[in-house]
Amino acid sequence: MIKRLLLFLIGIVAGSVTAYAEVDRAFIGTHFHDAGKKPLAVSASIGSLRLWDARLGWNYLEPAKGAWAFEAMDVAVADARQANLEILYPLGLTPKWASSDPERASAYGPGNSMPPRLMADWEEYVRTVVRRYRGRIAAYEIWNEPNRALFFGGTTADLKRLTCSAYAIIKQIDPAAKVVGAAATDQMQGVRWLADFLDKEVLSCVDAIGFHLYTLAHEPPEAVVPIVREIRNVLVSKGAASVPLWNTEFGWYIANSQVANDSRYKVLNASTARDFLLRSFVVQASLGIERAFQYAWNNRRMGVIEPDTGKVKDVGEAFAVAARWLGGADEVSCRESAGIYRCSVRRGITRNLIVWSVSGTRKVDRTELGGFNRVSFAGEQEVPLIGNEIEFSGTPALLRP
């Protein structure tokens, strides 16, 4: 772990960011609305599922004290395991009956954003869920976007108590399950919140740190690089440089073929979204991020499928391509120069190169790239390299020896 940290810091100084860990199947993740109520139909290349905005929060599982409703959750967990998906379940959304402020407005229902009035109710919720799904849910996340008042209306002290209480219960019942700290959002504002939240006590109660690495729609996916650097700086300052980082939500607004996407934000066409998503997975792997959950497979505005027909959009190709290009990699490292990203992917003694332009099309002399003889652009067939120059665009290309 110390070697990995030193190499990561050297990479930053040298102008590149490098992950010295295997990119496993669970790295590529997504969300699925109404899991357990709708058939779970996602790309076979996806390795993990975050059960958020699936109507499976505490408010749905225990709508009245002691009255548990696990039918949908049972189906969702079974479906995910059948699809060989690692499950991340966020703990949160206090039911109105348990809320410390039952009438407080939230992004969900009244009182859902507030910590519970009694810690005993929270502890019973955590204990009941972990006992039921012991060995089947791989990781638990403590709350969602706590730096936004509509998602969490308590204090950082409240969240620390919830986190450490849940950690103790989870580790007692299911020691193999991981605990992920609450994922802040809103770029640098979220980083500042994280710096205020983390202390030795909290860090002793988590196995990983969560964050939501959204970029603005007009920003390319590479815009996460300075955000992750600042998160790493925070972790180093807290003596927690080796704590893993999970990106538990990211994505863009994506155009639909027939149904209007009424977002007030910029909407990407499907092919640009495909390029952004593939580039994002590559960059995140190079940043040492262990899990990356796209939001969300069947979302009406940010989804991978058409909301009217369920047909997979072009963006869906990015999951399969990312899995082929990155899966099982021992090392992923990226370097940017003159608007061209070059990302080296090593498996044993084999080295491939993923290349794209962050702005328009650019030609690169073949001799600058090394001894590669074949190329395939995202979703296209591999062909021999011909000529002395290669033209790159925002669509990533894989170069092989």
Secondary structure, DSSP 8 states (H G I E B T S, - for coil): -HHHHHHHHHHHHTTEEEE-S---GGGEEEE-TTBTTB-----TT--EEE--SSS-SHHHH-SBTTB---HHHHHHHHHHHHTT-EEEEEE----GGGBSSTT---SSSTTTTS-BS-HHHHHHHHHHHHHHTTTT--EEEE-B-TTSTTT--S-HHHHHHHHHHHHHHHHHH-TTSEEEEEEE-SHHHHHHHHHHH--HHHHTT-SEEEEE----TTS-GGGHHHHHHHHHHHHHHTT-TTS-EEEEEE---B--SSS----SS--B-HHHHHHHHHHHHHHHHHTT-SEEEES-TT-TTT-SB-TTT--B-GGGHHHHHHHHHHTT-SEEEEEEETTEEEEEEEETTEEEEEEEESSS-EEEEGGGT-S--EEEETTS--EE--SSEEEE-SS-EEEE-
